[in-house]
Amino acid sequence: MTAVVRAEGLGKRYGRRWALHDCTLDIPSGHVTGLVGPNGAGKTTLLSLAVGMQAPTTGSIEVCGGRPAASAEQLAKVGFVAQDTPTYARLSIAEHLELGARLNPRWDHQLARDRVDRLGLDPKQRAGKLSGGQRAQLALTLGLAKRPELLILDEPVASLDPLARREFLQTLMEAVAEYELSVLLSSHVVSDLERVCDHLVVLVDSEVRVEGEVEDLLATHIRLTGPLRDVHALPSDQHVVSASHTDRQSTLVVRTSSAVLDPSWSVTALGLEDLVLAYMQAPDESRASRALEVLR
């Protein structure tokens, strides 16, 4: 499968601090990929590298088959909506569309006008007078009318109320279906990602913790609950993602493709939010060791 974003050993350092470290991933084309992780995990840095706003300190990144922002042709392949859904407060909606047409060689004027009409926006209205949801929709319109191969969105709905957020994501999914886009969407609201994404990348501590198709990830991750257990005693095909323990009970999230045969475990499926949170937590092995010592 063709990768729309490919990174190998990618890293970005600011002084002594690594904002992104040893990032290696292949994001397939034709998917809506969710990029999720805690604040400071490196999500915005990765997206900035992908659109060519920054240069890597180490490693390499390839987007749509080329180096980000290497040429006008390469720039035209990628649409970007930044975290604050930037628009020019003094410009009208019509002036934004005119600016987009002047700056983008593949600009689809009909698409832009149709979207503005469908959203019920007045082309004469200045962007500074729009609501947050309307500004986000205008920014998305500009990104779509560029007719990119890849649309990158950095926390585009973070400041929107639940209704505006739902409307934005619905519009995005309609556009994906209509224009066959690849999308890379950063968000820390997992419920939003669950609604629209079929591929997932989890960043934690500036590194990729897990990547894959959502369906496959949910099929291979389970929660085990049972008597207090040393995680090192589990079968080799059960990789512990996170662990929590009381004096008598262990609760583990494991990744495995095999059936769990131990009858002492209670096995439950995970939702996407549970899976993401598990990768954000380190296994609680020290507490487990202390509890095991008590039992011995």
N, C-alpha and C positions, 0 to 999 in steps of 0.2 A: 504494500500500500504506500502511495506517495505521501511523504511528510511535508506538511505545510510550514512547520517550524521544526528545525533540527539543531540541537545544541550539543556540543561535546566539550566537557571540562570547562564549561563557561563560568567565569567568575568576574565580579566587579568589586573593587576595593576602594574605600574612601579613607585615606590615611592608613591607619592600622586596622580599621574595621572592615570586615567582609560583608557587604550587603547581599551578595550572592556568591556561592562557593561550590565549585565542582559540579555544576549543573549539567547533566546529560539527559536528554529526552528527545523523543520523536513524536510530535503531535500530528496525527493523520489528517489529511485533507478531507473535506466533506463532512466534518463533524462540528458540533458545538461543544467546545472544550471548556470546562470550568476550572479556573485556577483559584485555589483556596488555601488559606493558611492564616495564622495569627498576625496581628499587626507587627511589622518589622521583619516578616519572614523573607522578604525579597520579591514580592509579587510585582510591585510597581517598577522595581529595578529590572526585572526580567522583561516586562513589557516595554520599558524604555529602550532596552537593548534591541528588542525585536523590531521596533519601528525606526531604529537608527538615531535616536536622540542622544544616546551615549555609546561610547566604544568600550568593549570589554577589556578588563585587565588581563585575564587569562582565557584560554580556550577560544572557541569559535561559535558563531550562530549563523544559520542560513534560514531565510524566510522566503517562501514562494520560489525556491530554486536559486536565490542569489543573496548577496550580502546586503543587509538592510541599508536603505537610503544610498546605495552605491551609484544610482543614476536616476534620471527622471522616469525612465521606464519602470525601474524597481519601485520608486515611490508611488507610482500609480497603482501598483498591485495591492497596496495595503491601505485600509482605512483605519483611522484611529479616533476614538472618543475618549478623552482624558477624564480623570476622576471628577473634575468640577464641571463637566459637560460645557466646555468653553464656548461662548458666543460673544459678539461685540454688542455691548449694551446700546450704543448709539445708532447701530445699523438696523434697518428694518429687515423683516424676513426676506422680502424681495431682494434687498441688497446683499444679504447673505448668499442667496442663490446665484446672483450675478457674480459675486466674488468666487464662489465655488466653480462656476463655469470658466472663469478666467484662469484659475490656478490648476485645473485638472483636465488633462487632455481627453480623458474618457468620460467626461461629465455627461450624465443623462438628465437633460433638462426636463423632459416629460415626466420621468420618474419623480423628480423633486417637486414639480408642480402638482402632480397627482397626489403625492403624500401630504402636501400642505393643504390641499382641498379636502382630502379625506379626514384630516385631523381638525378641520374647521378653523384653521388659523387665518387671520387677516394678513395678507402679504405686506400691507402698509404699516403694520404694527412693529414698533421697535422691540428688539430682543429684551431690553431692560425692563419692559412692561409685562413680559410673559411670566407665568408661574414657573416654579421649578420643574414640574412635569412637562410643561410646554417647551421649556428650554432644552430639556433632555431629548424630547422628540425632535426638535429642530436640529440638535447636534447629531442625532441618529440619521436624520434625513440627509444631512450633508455627507455623512460617512457612507451611506448607501448609494447616493447619487454619483459618488466618485466611481462606482462600479468596480470595487476592489475584488481581488480573489480571496483576501483574508480581511475580516473586520475584527479589530482589536478594541475591546472595551474595558477600561480600568475603573471598576467600582461605579458604573454609570447611574445606578439607582440608589446610592448610599444615602443621599439627602432627601429622597422622595418619600411621601406618605404611602401607606400600603396600596391604596387604589391606584395612584400614579405609577407605582412600581409594577403592579400587575399589568396595567395598560401598556407600559413600556416593553415588558417582556413578551406580551402577546404580540405587539407590533414586530418585535424582533423575530419571533418564531414564524410569523407570516412572511417576513422578508426572506428568511432562510429558505423556506419552502418555495418561494416564488423565484428567487434569484440564485439558488444553489450555492450559497456562500459557505465558506469555512469561517468559524467564529471562535475567538479566544476571549473568554469573559472572566474577568477577575471579580470576586466578591467574597465577603466573609459571611454573607447571609446564605446559609446552605440550603434553606428552603427554596430560595430563588433558583439556585443551581439545579436542584432536584427537579424543578418544573421544566427546565429548558435544555439541560446538558446531557449528552450521551457519552462523554469522555471526561476524565477527571485527572487533574494534577494537584497533589498536595505538597506544598512547600512548608517546611518547618526549620527554623534555625538556619535559614539561607541555603538549604539543601532540599532536593526532591526526595520526599519520603515514599511516595507511591504514585504510580501513573498507570492508567489503563481505562478500558471501556467500563462505564458504570455498571452495566449488566453483569460483566465478568467479575468485577470487584465484589459486588453484592453476593454473587453466587459462591465465592471462595472465601468469604469472611463470616465467622460465626462467633457467638458469645457462649462460653462454657462457664457454668456455675456448679460448684460442688465442694466437697470437703477440702480443707486446706492442703495445698499441693505445692511441691517444689517444681517450678516451671522447667527446670533443667531435666526433669524426669519424664517429660512428655515425649511422645514419638517424634522422630526426626522430621516427619513431614508436617508437623504442626508448628508453624512459626508464630511465636507469641508477639503480638503487636503492642498490647498493653495489658497490665495486670494490676489488680487491686485485691487486698487481703484483709480479713478480720482474723481474730484468734482462731476461728473455726472454719472459715469459708474462703475460697478463692473464686474470683471472677476474672476470667481471661477473655480477651479478644484474640482470636488466632486466625491465621491465614492457612488454609489447607484445601486441597482438591480431593481429599479422601474422606470417607465416612468416619465418624467418631464411634468407636466400638466399645469404649469404656462405659459401662452402665451407670457409673457413679456420677457422670456428668449430666447436667441438664443443658440441652442445646437449644439455642434460639437464634433466629435470623437477625441481621442488622439492617437498619435503615441507613440512608446515605449520611445523615448527620452523625449517627453513632459511629460509623466507619471513620469519618473525618476526625471526630473528637478522639478516637482511639489512637490515630497516628500523631495527634498533638501531645499525647501523654507518654511519658517514659515508663517502662515496666517498673513496678514497685517491688523490686527484688530485695532491697534491704529490709523492708518491713516483713516480707515473706520469710526471710532467714531468721529474723528475731522470733516470729511466731512459731516456726518449726522447732527452734531451740526450746521454747516453752513446752511444746508437746513431747519432746524427747525426754 
